[in-house]
Amino acid sequence: MTKIKRSNNLNLSRIIHGHWRLTEWNISPQQLLHLTEQVVELGVTSFDHADIYGDYSCEQKFGEALKLNKSLRKNIQIITKCGIKLLSDKYPEHNIKYYDYSYDHIINSVDNSLENLNTDYIDLLLLHRPAPFFDPEEVARAFSHLKLCGKVLHCGVSNFTPEQFEMLNAHTDEKLVTNQVEISPYCLESFENGNMDFFLKQGIKPMSWSPLAGGKLIKPNDEKSARIHKVLKDIAIELNLDSIDKVIYAWLLNHPVGILPIVGTGKVERIKHAIDAIDVKMSLEQWYKIYVASTGEELP
């Protein structure tokens, strides 16, 4: 699988394995290790996490699996996020859900992630969401410290607008390497808020979370998803593809911006579908049929 170069020493796999719902897979550490080894053999070497996933438990579960094969660490890239404080029994001092990008919280969050993931370094640290209370100088100071001591190799953001991305980029020693945003045939927000144009201008390869729109493109549950689903089925027939998810991944992968879909599944067969889609060539007309089905309107 072709690697996507984000810096001189960071190459991400075109498909990223997401662990947002790891706790729902109901698998043992040994089974998770086997799954991880399988996807690495397929060329998927980048793994997406966040401190809060699974009520602060997914990182630890992945770390338990890595303990069973410590040599695997050098062959993979670990991505994780920080900044959200959830209401949780594990943190009874939290009275509300809020965002914390203070120097101390970023440093402490990374230290916790390193311990949970059973690793000495994080390949890519992302700020989970933009915040109304945000000091870019303090964030940049935390980033610099973490890189200097080798705990974090690269930094980026998630769910940021172009303006928010540039604002933080203006303060950091090294440029942010990516922005993880929601992109799918159902969610066109990044096409509408200027993000896609910004990515193309800056040469940023975005990661797309929830590329299947939480499954609603596979099993429609509203008028919009049903409308898109019908077009996806038609195009699957045209392209001689045996599943709709391959069409969805192909729609993302064919875009010139270089989207890296995050595939959040515990089934290796589903990951293979995303890998198969890398080689699917979609016509411009087919791409736009899906886009127009999402908007529900003819292009101007």
Residue pairs with C-beta under 8 A, 6 or more apart in sequence:
1 13
1 14
1 15
1 42
1 43
1 44
1 275
1 278
2 14
2 278
3 11
3 12
3 13
3 14
3 45
4 11
4 12
4 13
4 14
4 205
4 258
4 260
5 11
6 12
6 124
6 154
6 177
6 178
6 205
7 154
7 177
9 153
10 77
10 123
10 124
10 153
10 154
10 177
11 77
12 45
12 46
12 77
12 124
12 205
12 260
13 43
13 44
13 45
13 46
13 77
13 260
14 253
14 260
14 278
15 43
15 44
15 260
15 261
15 263
15 271
15 274
15 275
15 278
16 44
16 46
16 47
16 48
16 79
16 207
16 260
16 261
16 262
16 263
17 36
17 39
17 44
17 46
17 47
17 48
17 262
17 263
17 264
17 271
18 47
18 48
18 209
18 262
18 263
18 264
19 47
19 48
19 49
19 53
19 58
19 62
19 264
20 48
20 50
20 53
20 58
20 209
20 264
21 54
21 264
21 266
22 32
22 53
22 54
22 58
22 61
22 62
22 266
23 53
23 54
23 55
23 57
23 58
23 61
24 266
25 32
25 266
27 35
27 266
29 61
29 64
29 65
29 67
29 68
30 65
30 68
32 61
32 62
32 64
32 65
33 65
33 66
33 68
33 69
33 72
35 266
35 268
36 47
36 62
36 65
36 66
36 72
36 76
37 69
37 72
38 268
39 268
39 271
40 72
40 75
40 76
42 268
42 271
42 272
42 275
43 275
44 263
44 271
44 275
45 75
45 76
45 77
46 76
46 77
46 79
46 123
46 260
47 62
47 76
47 77
47 78
47 79
48 79
48 80
48 180
48 207
48 209
48 262
48 264
49 58
49 59
49 62
49 78
49 79
49 80
49 81
49 113
49 117
50 58
50 59
50 80
50 81
50 82
50 84
50 128
51 59
51 80
51 81
51 82
51 84
51 109
51 112
51 113
52 81
52 84
52 86
52 128
53 59
54 61
55 86
55 88
55 90
56 86
56 88
56 90
56 91
59 80
59 113
59 116
59 117
60 116
60 117
62 116
62 117
63 115
63 116
63 117
63 118
63 119
64 118
66 72
66 73
66 117
66 118
66 119
67 118
70 118
73 119
77 123
77 124
78 117
78 119
78 122
78 123
78 124
79 122
79 123
79 124
79 125
79 126
80 113
80 117
80 122
80 124
80 125
80 126
81 125
81 126
81 127
81 128
81 158
81 180
82 105
82 106
82 109
82 110
82 113
82 125
82 126
82 127
82 128
83 99
83 100
83 101
83 105
83 106
83 109
83 127
83 128
83 129
83 131
84 97
84 99
84 128
84 129
85 91
85 94
85 97
85 98
85 99
85 100
85 105
86 94
86 97
87 94
87 95
87 96
87 97
88 94
99 128
99 129
99 131
99 133
101 127
101 131
101 134
101 135
101 138
101 139
102 135
102 138
103 138
103 139
103 141
103 142
103 145
106 139
106 142
106 143
106 146
107 142
107 145
107 146
110 122
110 125
110 146
110 151
110 152
111 151
113 122
114 120
114 121
114 122
114 151
120 150
120 151
121 150
121 151
121 152
121 153
122 151
122 152
122 153
123 153
123 154
124 152
124 153
124 154
124 155
124 156
124 177
124 178
125 143
125 146
125 152
125 154
125 155
125 156
126 155
126 156
126 157
126 158
126 178
126 180
127 139
127 156
127 157
127 158
127 160
127 168
128 158
128 159
129 158
129 159
130 157
130 159
130 160
130 161
130 164
136 167
136 168
136 170
136 171
137 171
139 168
139 171
139 172
140 168
140 171
140 172
140 173
143 152
143 155
143 172
143 173
143 174
144 172
144 173
146 152
146 155
147 153
147 155
147 173
147 174
154 174
154 177
155 172
155 174
155 176
155 177
156 176
156 177
156 178
156 179
156 180
157 164
157 165
157 168
157 176
157 178
157 179
157 180
158 179
158 180
158 181
158 207
158 209
159 179
159 180
159 181
159 182
160 168
160 179
160 181
161 193
161 194
161 195
162 193
162 194
162 195
162 197
162 198
165 176
165 179
165 198
168 176
169 175
169 176
177 204
178 204
178 205
178 206
178 207
178 260
179 195
179 199
179 204
179 206
179 207
180 206
180 207
180 208
180 209
180 262
181 189
181 190
181 195
181 206
181 207
181 208
181 209
182 189
182 190
182 208
182 209
182 210
183 189
183 190
183 206
183 208
183 209
183 211
183 252
183 259
184 208
184 210
184 211
184 212
184 213
184 217
184 248
184 252
185 213
185 217
185 228
185 232
185 248
185 251
185 290
185 291
185 293
185 294
186 213
186 216
186 217
186 224
186 225
186 228
186 294
187 210
187 213
188 291
188 294
188 295
189 195
190 196
190 206
191 291
195 206
196 255
196 257
198 204
199 205
199 206
199 257
200 256
200 257
204 257
205 257
205 258
205 259
205 260
206 257
206 258
206 259
206 260
207 259
207 260
207 261
207 262
208 252
208 259
208 260
208 261
208 262
209 262
209 264
210 262
210 264
211 248
211 249
211 252
211 261
211 262
211 263
212 218
212 245
212 248
213 225
216 222
216 225
217 225
217 228
217 229
217 232
217 244
217 248
218 229
218 244
218 245
220 226
220 228
220 229
224 294
224 296
227 293
227 294
227 296
228 290
228 293
228 294
229 244
230 293
231 289
231 290
231 293
232 244
232 247
232 248
232 290
233 244
234 289
235 247
235 282
235 286
235 289
235 290
236 242
236 243
236 244
236 246
236 247
238 286
239 247
239 250
239 280
239 282
239 286
241 247
241 250
241 280
243 273
245 270
245 273
245 274
245 277
246 273
246 274
246 276
246 277
246 280
247 277
247 280
247 282
247 290
248 277
249 261
249 263
249 273
249 274
249 277
249 278
249 280
250 277
250 280
250 281
250 282
251 282
251 287
251 290
252 259
252 261
253 259
253 261
253 277
253 278
253 280
254 280
254 281
254 282
254 287
255 287
261 274
263 270
263 271
263 274
265 271
288 299
292 298
292 299
